[in-house]
């Protein structure tokens, strides 16, 4: 990867520091190499000036000294020295915690009183044994520790929190850590590469999913983060990301009504728009399904409440009618009074017949939001190449309104259609009816 990926960049600032070295370099990457090779002190950051092409390697970062404005300068700080949490067993922890979990101050690593240390800065120059900061030079499974200033206790462990980016909340949709191997140990393929596996999960198609380098991610609502592998015989695999010990944030009042697609809706409506009772999410009768509450702990799949776990156009549920697998629910919109929100737990929707979506002619002018095929399959987004690669993209058909995964007819077929999210079915016509000639557009 890029050497600058390990640094946090801040434009237009300068920091005051005592220990520094001046170098002449052509660009920031060369300056970063000087910082990595610095032997006069531990290099925590560097400053680069664009006009003078001057490089300053620094012993301190912005957390340790004064920072002020300097338009021509760029500050790069090593991220490892900004973390106050540990990743894994914390061998690379370089934070400034200096007391044990019992609040006993740590002994300086270079001191010999009250304890003569086996681990010293001279013996272990790459272990970060500075001052009296907690460290893990011997790869202790229990994490960072230090010699204590209590003569009766030679050493003890430090209470260093886990970095949140090394664990996942829910199903890991917001995981931004740096694990880059699958659960069987295979190296992940870079998201911006199409070798050995071609795919549509690119930064352009999924701009908000942080698809950088080859880090494990969950851009499509899978059970947990995954990646394509560099093994030609294994297209993709899940990654072994532990769950965070802290609980995810709880949704607020707005989730009692319909906002956007209703993915955060946590109200208690249990009937579909045609009045059918919803099937409980933790049951498999009358309809078998994969939305099991234990597998998706943050989707709100409680009881038989209407929910939107998969990004549909609005909340839905499986029904207790064996002839109707699933149906959308009628959820009150959030443009209501506070008094209305307070009483929504007891809200019973009035069954107002909805205007039926339909198309005219061949449906080339259809601009509705149906995204389900005649057989009930979900449509693939037009700007996605997964699971099916195609040329019907918004760029090539700018007048066809190829938004999201809505049914459209960009090529003059007999009716609106879409590619499906089923790897075994390339495309299907959509579940739409032709408009009656007397129905107003």
N, C-alpha and C positions, 0 to 999 in steps of 0.2 A: 504493500500500500504506500500512499504518499507519506513522506516523513512528517509533513505538516498536519496530518490527521490527528497526531497525538498532542497537538497544541491548541489552546483557546486563543483566537485572534481578537484584538481590540484595536480599531483604527483611531488615530489622532490622540494618543496618550503617551505620556512619559512617566517613568517612576524613578524616584531617588533611591540609589543603592550605593553601598560602600564598596562591595566586592564586584568588580566588573573587569572585562577585558575587551579591548578594541580590535576589530578586524576589518579588512577591506574585502567585501564580497560583492558579487554581481546580482544576487537575488536572495529572497527569503529562505529558499531551500538550502543554499550554501551556508547561510547563517545558522540554520537549524543543525547542520552537520558540525559546525564549530561548537555549538552548545552540547551536542552529544559527545564530542571528543574532548570537552573541557576537563583539564586535570588540575587547574589551580584552585578550584572549589566545586561544590555541587551546583551545576547549572540548572536553575529552576525556570528561567525565562530568558528571552532575548529581545532586544529592540533593533529594528531595522529602519533606516531613514532612506527614503526613495531618491531624494536629490543627490545626496552625498554617497549613496550606496555604502553606508557605514553600518557595521554590525557590532552590537554590544552584547556580550553574554553576561548574564546577571545571576548573582547568588540568591537574590530575593525575588518574590513576585508581588503582585498588588495586594495580597492579603497581609504582607509583612511590612509594608512601607507606604510612603505617601505617593499618590498618583495625581498628575495634573495634565492639562491640555497641551498638546504639541502637534499641530496640523500635519506635519510631514512624517511623523513617526508611526510605526505600527508595532504594537506590543504582542508578542507570542508567549503565552505561559504554558508550561507543561501541565497537562491536565492531571497527571498522577499526583502532583503536589498541591492541587486544589481540592482533591477529594478528602472529605473527613469521614469516609466510610470505607469498609473493606470489601474486596471482591474475593469470593472463595475463602481460603484460609488466610488471606491478607499478607502474602509474601511481598506484594508490591505496595503495601500500605505506606504512605509517606506523609500522613497527617501529623498533627501536633498534639495529640492526646499524650499526657505525660503523667498519668496516675493510673493505679490499678482499679479493678472493679470495686475494691473496698476503700477507695479514695486514699490509698497510701501513695505518696509521691515517688516517682521513679528515680533511680540512681543514674547519674551520667554514665553513658557507655564508656567514656574514656577514663573514668575514675576507678579506683581500686578499693574504696572505702564506702560503706561498710562491707561490701562483698567484692572478692577478687573475681572478675568476670572471665568466662571462657570465650565469649564473643566480644570482640573489640573492633573499633574502626580500622585498625591496622590489619588485623587478620581477615576481616570481611569488608573490604572497601566498597563493594557494590550492594551492601545490605541496607544502606541508609541509616547507619548507626550514628545519628547526629544528636547533640544535646542529650536529653533524657526522654526522647520520644519513644512511644511504644512501637516495637517492630517485631518481625518474625524471621530472624536470620536462619533459623534451623528448620523451617517449614513445619512447625508444630501444627498438628491437626486442629488444636483448639484456638488457633489464631494468634494475633500479636500479643506480646508480653514485654516485661522489663524486669531488671533487677530492682529491688525496692530499697528505700532508705531506712527500712526497719531491720535492724541487725538480726531479729529473730525470724524474718521471712526472706529467704534468699531471692526468690523471684515470684511473680504472680502474673495472671492474665489481665488484659485490659478490656474494658467494655466498649468495643468498637462496633457501631451499627453496620448492618449489611447495606450495601449500595442497592437502592431500589431498581437500578437498571440491570441488576444481575438476577432479579427474580421477576415473576410476572403476576399481575393482577388478572383475575377473571380468566379469559382464554388467551391472554397475551397479545390482544390487538394493539395495545399501547406499549408493548415491550420495545425498548430502544437500546438494549445491551449489545455486547460484542461477542457473544458466543457464535462461533462460525463452523461448528461441527455438528453432525447429526447424532442421534442417540446411539447409533452403532459405531460412531467414530469416523464417519466419512466426512471429508472436507467439503464445505459448501461451495457451490458455483457462484460467481459474482452475478448480481442482479442485472448489471449492464452488459453481460456477456450472453451469447446465444450458442455457446459451445460448452459441454457436449450436448446440452439440451436446449432446443428452441422453445420460447415461451413468450407470453404477453405481459408478464409482471415487470414493467419498466417504470422508471421514475416519471416518465411522461404520462403513462396511462393511470398510474396510481400516485399522484403528486403528494398526497398527505400521508403516505404509508412508510416513509423513512427507509426506502429501499436502497441503502448505500452499501458499498463494498460487498462482502458476502455474508453479512450478518443474518442470523435467523430472524424471521419476521412472520407476522400473521396478517397479510393484507386482505384475505378473503373470508375471514370468519371461521377458520378451521378450529379444531379442538384446542390446538396450542401452536406456538411458533414452529416453523418448518423452513426448509430451503431445498432448492434443486441441488443435486450432488455432482461432484466432479467425476463420479463413476458412471461410465456409459451404460452400465447394466442396471442402474438404480436411478430412476428419474428424480424422485424427491423422497424426503423422509422427515419425520418430526425431529425436533431438537429437544434435548433434555434440560429444560429450564425449570428450576424449582419455583413453587408458589411463594409469594411474599407472605410474611407473617402478619403484616398490617392489613387491615380491611380496606377495600376500595371505598371511595367517597359515595355517600348516599344521595340519590336524586332528590331534588327539592319539590316544591308545590307544583311547579309547571308540569311535572310528570303525571299529574292527575287528570290531564286533559291532552288534547291532540295538538302537538307542536311539530311542524315539519312532517316527517314520515312516522312519527310516534315511536321511535326506537327506544326512547326513555319513558314511555308511558307505563305507569305502575298503578293504574286505577283498578277497579273491581268489576268492570262490565264483563259478563259471562255469556252474552248472546250475540249471534251474528246479525248481519244487516237484514237477513230474511226471517229472523226470530228463532233460529235454531240454537239449542243449548250447546255450549262448548264442551269438548272432551277434556278430562284432566290431563295435564302434561305428563304426569308420572304414570299414566296407564297406556297400554298398547291395544286397547279395544274401544270402539270397533275398528280403529285405524292404527296400523303399525307405523312408527316414525322414529326419527333419530334425534328429535329435540328433547333429550332427557335432562331433567333439571340438574342432576349431579354432574353431568358433563359440561353444562353451561351455567356456572354458578352466578353469573352477573346479568343474565338475560331476564330475570324476574319471572321465571316459569313456575309460578306458584298456583296451586289449586287449578282452576280451569279459566283463569282470567285471560282476556284478549291481550296478545303481545305481538311485537314485531322483532323477532330475534335475527331475521335474515335480510333486513333491509328492503322489505316489500314496500309498496307505496303507502300502506297504512297498517295498523294492527289487525291481526287475524287470529283464527284458532282452528284446530281440527274440530269437527262437529260430532255429536252423538248419533247423527243420522248415518247409517252405514252406506247410504247411496250418495252422500255428499261428503267428500273427504275433508275439505276445508272451505272456509269462506271469510271474507273481510268482516270487521265489526264496525258499528257506527259509534264513533267516539266524539264527544262534544269538543269543539275547538277551544283553544285557550283564550280567544277574544271574548271572555265573559267576565262578569264582576267577581270581586273577591268573595262575596257572599255565595256566588255560584260555585266557586272552587271549593269552599269549605264544605259544601254539601254533596260533593261529587261521589263520595264513597257509596252513597245511597241512590245514585243516579240510575234511573231506568230509562233507556233510550226509547223515544217514540219512533215507531217503525214507519218512517216516511219513505215511500217508494222513490228510488234513485233513478235519474234519467239514464237509460241504458246507453252505453257507449256503442257506437256503430260506425260504419264507414260507407262512403258513397262511391259508386263506380268500382274501380279497382283498389280504392283506398289510398291512392297516392297523395291525397290531400289530408289523410287522417293524421291528427295531432293529439290524440288522446294519450292516456297514461297506462293502458293495459300492457302488461309485461309477462303474460302467461300464454302458453301455446294451447292448441286444441286438446292435447293429451295431458295438460296440467303441468308441463315442464316450465321452469323459470327461464327467462330470456337472458342471454349473455349480453353484456354491455357492448355497444357498437365500437367503442374505442379500445376494447380489450382483444387480445389475441389468444385468450385462454378460456375454455379448453380448445377452441377452434381458431386456426389462423384463417384470415379472409382479407378481401380487398374492399369490402363495403364499409369504408371508414368515413367519418364526418368530413375529413379533408377532401376526399375524392367525390363526395356527394354533398356539397355545401347547402344545397337547396332542399334536401330531403329531411332536415330536422332530426338527424340521428343522435338524439339526446339520450343519456343514461342507457337503459335497456328496454325502452318503449318500442312496441310493435310499429313497424313502418313498412313502406313499400318503395324502396329507392330505385328499383330496377324494372318497374312496370309488370310485376307478376300479377296473378289473378286476384290477390287480396293481401292485406298486411301480414307480415311474417317476421321471424327473428331467428338468429342462431341460438341454440339452447345451451344451458350449462351442463347438460348431460354429455359426457365425452363420447357416448355411443350414438348420439343423434345430432347430426350437424345442424339442421334447421327444421322448422315446422311452421305451418300457418298458425295464426293467433286465434285465440278464443274470442272472436268478434263476429257480430252479425251485420248484415247489410242493412242500412237505414231504409225505413219505409219511405216511399216517395212523398207521402204527405207530412212526414216529420220535418219540423224546421231544423235547419243546420245548427 
